[in-house]
Amino acid sequence: MAKVAKQHPFQRDWRRDLLIAGLSSLVLAMTVLLYTFGLTDDFLPRLFNAFIGFFLVISGTAFLVVPSVNWLFARFSKKKPRNAPAASPKRNVPKNRPKEV
């Protein structure tokens, strides 16, 4: 299997990630609204508003803030991304000790 070059965090397919964020936001909004207010007459507009709020907070944090902070830290710490292969286990090599006289 050929090695795939690592992409920048913003160069990716976002559909799956946004779907996961949307579903988790919807479930979270439903649980918060049902626990707090119960099933009221204006449940659907409240659900829509809560969903939008949770979705913006979750997706903004996960897809914008975290990759940006990661990129800034890597850029200003002068640390190159790690592309080295996995380290092999160290062998048990005897230490070079001075010979006793």
Residue pairs with C-beta under 8 A, 6 or more apart in sequence:
6 81
6 83
9 67
9 70
9 71
10 67
14 63
17 62
17 63
18 59
18 63
21 55
21 58
21 59
21 62
21 63
22 55
24 58
25 51
25 54
25 55
25 58
25 59
26 51
28 54
29 47
29 50
29 51
29 53
29 54
30 47
32 50
33 43
33 46
33 47
33 50
37 43
37 46
40 46
73 79
74 80
74 81
